[in-house]
């Protein structure tokens, strides 16, 4: 078996180190995403439903109650609430030119100028973008947000 040995010294080592750093720097920069108004609207709709008892967890509880033969009340009407994002950052794969993007979004939320009804003002979500459609696929974690920076 052949053994290869490379030795870089002087300016060649600096150029090689610069190329490696540039490669990883571009990959790191490529993970930062932007969310347009349609993505913000999808997040707002998701949170509005969750705060008013029509979220994914609430609907699953209703389905389980129905399957168990318990009476199920009709869904409550959505009341207008002012859900604002004081901060929104997104990390993930793909850029605007790609058809499909999956990202993890960190949002700081205020509802009607105050804290959210459930008390947690900083939350993480999985946000998907395909064509012109934005969707929230569920809640993410602190770890998954920062782990999406890794290659």
ABEGO torsion letter per residue (X at the ends): XBBBBBBBBEAAAAAAAAAAAAAAAAAAAAABBBBBAAAAAAAAAAAAAAAAGABAAAAAAAAAAAAAGBBBBBBBBBBBBBBBBABBBBBEBEBAABABBBBBBBBBBBBGGBBBAAGBABBBBBBBBBEABBBBAEBBBAAAAAAAABX
